Amino acid sequence: MKILEQALNKINPFHKKQKDFFITLIQSILGSVGKKTFRNLARYAQITEHTFARQMTKAFDFVSLNFELIKAYKSDFDVVIAAQDTSFVPKSGKQTYGLSWFWNGCAGKAEKGLELDVIATIKVGQEKNEAFTLSVQQTPANSIPKSQQKKKETTEKTRIDFALDHVQKILSKLFRLNIKYMVADAFYAKTKYVNGLLSFGLHVITKMRKDSRFFQPYNGLQKARGRKRITTNVKITPEDFTASKVINLEKEQIELRSCIAHSVAFRRKIKIVSVQKIIGTKQAEVFLCSTDLELNTLKIYQFYTARFQIEFIFRDAKGFTGLADCQSRDSRRINYHFNASLTALNFARLRDTQNQKTAQTNHPFSMTNLTREYHVEIVINRIFSMLGFDLTLIKSHPNFQKALAFGNVMH
């Protein structure tokens, strides 16, 4: 836990009891078996479930902690981008904070539960991409009844407004990490979101909708007076991509072409990348776009495909660190639980990276192995302390690390 302690010491000082509780919480999340509820965590930690519930109502600067963990992992030469996406969490209880109807991608329909808005940093590498959560906030419930949500005569804040507010809160952290690009899926391909991030000083890379309209930009002489002409009113056709350099990714059977166009949806010039992939006897095509007109075509494709790493964060957090297991209905405890779950995953990834550097190995990250090691360590500590053995002597044994790896998947 030295990595976590060092990061905690760099942010605003906490009360010693609060700091000790947080370290115990992360150990319990990683080492416990079953759901990460207060009662089950108390079975593996030497504190009661009421202590978990009480401590998780206190304010905690998770963004600064995640920022320090990311800084410990990132080098000055790494290419880092940001990604924003939401995740659905099933939840019951009429009095649960934020409970509303949200889109569940796994079920393919809207369901009643909670939704998280997550901003992650992604290191784009030649061999692999790795993501770390920087900030997570719960999407507030829609106060308008479901039967009236489609009506437009409302001044309620939309999810895009909430997403922009979230980015603005952590903007300074993004700039300190030298992040210039925000990557998001097609849901965020909206004028308000794109113009909002550009006003913050960030470029947007996203996937365009199938019904998007593009026109050839006007580059001729302008009239001395009147409104400036921005398009030729001629739609972009496949011929407009022929003049660009063709990039072939033979291993993936993908062909990339690009052109500059005026987007009707964004009301500005963008760089469009046509991604054509051969699937059997058919050819599929999607369009990616970047507000940075000078960005390399291949990098636009690489940055967007790296966005999928945020989905692995959701998968591992739900499968191993109990993202969907919070039993509380209180907004403070729910927020603390979601943040602790994703911070525990950040710590696990960072610890695995440092262990591989020390051992001079290179293998895929295994959350199963790491959680199993913490579980074995908890069992060893509990059993031998109850039997009166000296834990210092046991942990200094040369085979102690091998004992922690009992049952691990071999790489």
Protein Blocks (a to p, Z undefined) as FASTA:
>chain_A
ZZmmmmmmmmccddfklmmmmmmmmmmmmmpgcjddfklmmmmpccdfklmmmmmmpccd
fklmmmmmmmmmpcfkbccdddddddddddehjklghiacdddfknopacdddddddddd
ddddfkbccdddfbdcdddddfbdfklmmpcbbcbdcfklmmmmmmmmmmmmmmmnopab
dcddfklmcfklmmmmmmnopacdddddfkbccddddfbdcdfbdcddfbeoiacdfklm
mmpccdddfknopacdddddddfklopacddddddddehjbccddddddfblkbcfklmm
mmmmmmmmmmmmmmmmmmmnommmcfbfbfklmmmmmmmmmmmmmmmmmmmmmmmmmnop
acdddfklmmmmmmmmmmmmmmmmmnopafklmmmpmklmmmmmgoiacZZ
